[in-house]
Amino acid sequence: MECAVFAGLTTLIVTYPFDVVKTRLSLDLAKKGEAKAYNGIWNCMKVSKKHYGVRSWYSGFVLASLSTVPYVAISLASYDILRDVFIVNKSKESGVNPVLRYVGLGTIAGLFAQLATYPLDTIRKRLQVNLGTETMYKGSLDCIKKTLAREGVKGFYAGIVPTLLKVAPAAAIQFTAYDLLKEASAKTNYF
């Protein structure tokens, strides 16, 4: 587990600036006739660094790293529990194709994990675009307080439906591929 956490955090450190840039570029809207703030990926990184420093590439990083560990833990734990209950203990009892069971259980595990950690993702994204002289939030706690005061708990789940539409098949594919490859490698002794 420690290796997975270390690998996940290392990946996050290296790739996180691109997540920030993606968020900033997707929200870089200009009225007709006005110029956008950024002219692409590298320009966004350059402008962000110039005006706000390298730290701006990591806006919301602490929340991202804090949400990665519970997301992985919840998705893996729920998948293992569901798999043990519905596949391992009932391996030949059901007429349902095992691949379909893996897909279904992976989907459920991904949905559990995403629903549990989505509020941290919402706050992280709000902090990623919290730039300029008139920033809305002083930090994570301030963002949480203001979101709760203005929007209630519902505010932490803004945009959840498209996220679930993305996560469900991704988790289904991830866990199905994992179990099928694990079974295949056990039969062939490749690993």
N, C-alpha and C positions, 0 to 999 in steps of 0.2 A: 504494500500500500504506500509506503514511504517513497518508493521509486516512482510510482505513478504520480504522486503529488509533486515530487521534484521535477519530473518530466513535464507535467502540466504547467507548473509555474515558469519553468525555463521557456517553454513554448510561448506562454503568455507574455513574458518580458520581451521576447524578440518580435512577436507579431502584433502586440497591442497598439503600437502607433498606427498601424494600418486600419485597425478597427476604429480608432478615433478619427482618422482621415475619412473613412467610409461614412461615418455618422455626420461629420461636418459637411462633406460634399453632398450628401443626400438632403441636407437641410439648407444648403446654400441656394436660396431662392432669390431671384431678383425680379423686380417689376419690369414690364416691357420697356425697353430702351435703356435700362440701367445695367451696369456690369455686375457680374457675380463677384464675390469676395475672392474666390479661388479659380485658378485655371488648370485644375487637374491635381493629381496626387502629389507630385513633388513640389508644386507651387504651394499647395495647402500646408505641407510640412515646413517649407521655407518660411512662409508668412507666419505660421503659428510660432515657429522658433524665434523669428525676428521680434514679433510683438509680445509674446507671452513666455518665451523661453522653452527649453527642451522639456521642462516639466509639463508643459501643456500637451505633449504627446502622450502623457500618462494620466490625463484627467480621468478620475474614476477607477484607476488601476487597483487601489486597495479593495474596493467593492467587487471588482472583477475577480480578483484572486480569492476573496472571501466567498464568492458565490460559486466558483469552480469546484472547490472541494466538496461542499454539500451537494451540488448537482451530481457530481460523479458518484459520491457515496449513496445518495438516494436512488439514483437510477440503477446502479449495480446491485444494491441491497434489495430493492423491490423486484428487480428482474430475477435475482437468485431465489427469492422467496416464492415468487409466482411460478418460476420454472420448476422448483422442487415440488410445489403443490400440484401443478397442472400437467407436468410432463414427466419428471423423474418418477414420482410415486404412482402415476397412472399411464406408464409408457405404452402399453399395448391395449388398454381398456377402451380407448376412444377410437372411433372410426375417422377422426379428423387427422388430416395430413400433418405430421410433426412440423413441417416448415410453416404451415399456416398458424400453428400454435405458437411457434417462436415469433412470428411476425406480430401476432396479437399481443403476446406478453411483452415484447420489446416496445410496442406502441404504448401500452399502459405504463410501463416503467418510465419511458421518456416523458409522458404527460405528467406523471406524479412529480418527477424531478423538476420539470419546467414550472409547474404551478407553484411548487414550494420555493423556488429561487427567483422567480420572475420579478418580484418587487426590487431585489438588489440590482437586477439588470436595468430596470426602469430608472432608478436613481443614478446608476453609472452612466447611462446615456444622457441624462439631463446634465450631469456634471461635464461630460465631454463637450457639450456645446455652450457651457457656462463661461463665455469669454467676453472680453471687452471691459470698458469702464463702468458699465452698468450691469454687472453680473447679478443674477437673481439669487444665487446661493453662496454662502460663505464656506460651505463644505458639506460633507455627507449628512451629518446630523441636521444641519439647517435645511437641506433639501428634503429630508424625510419629514421634518416638522411642517414645512411649508406645503408640501404635497398633501399631507394628511389634513392640514387646516383648510386648504382650498378645495381639495377634490375628494377627501375621505379615502377610505381604503381602496375604493374603485380606481383612484388615480394611480396606484401602484401597478395596476393591471392594464393600463392603456396599451393597446396594440397586442393584447394577448392572443386573440383569435388567429391572426396571420402567423404568429410565432408557433402556436400549437399545430397549425396546418403544415408548417415546415418541420417541426420537431418530431411529430408522430411518425412520418415515413422514415426520417433519418434514424431515429432510435430503432425502429423496426428492422431496418436494413442492417444497422450496426450490430445489434444483438443476434439477429439471425445468422449473419455472416460469421460472427464470432463463434457461435455454437456449432454451426455446420463445419467450419474450418477446424475447430477443436476436435470434433468427432472424426473428421477425415484424417487429421494428423495422428490421432490415437490409433486408428486402424492401420496406417501406413508406417508408423514410427519415424516420420520425418523430423519431428520435434521431440 
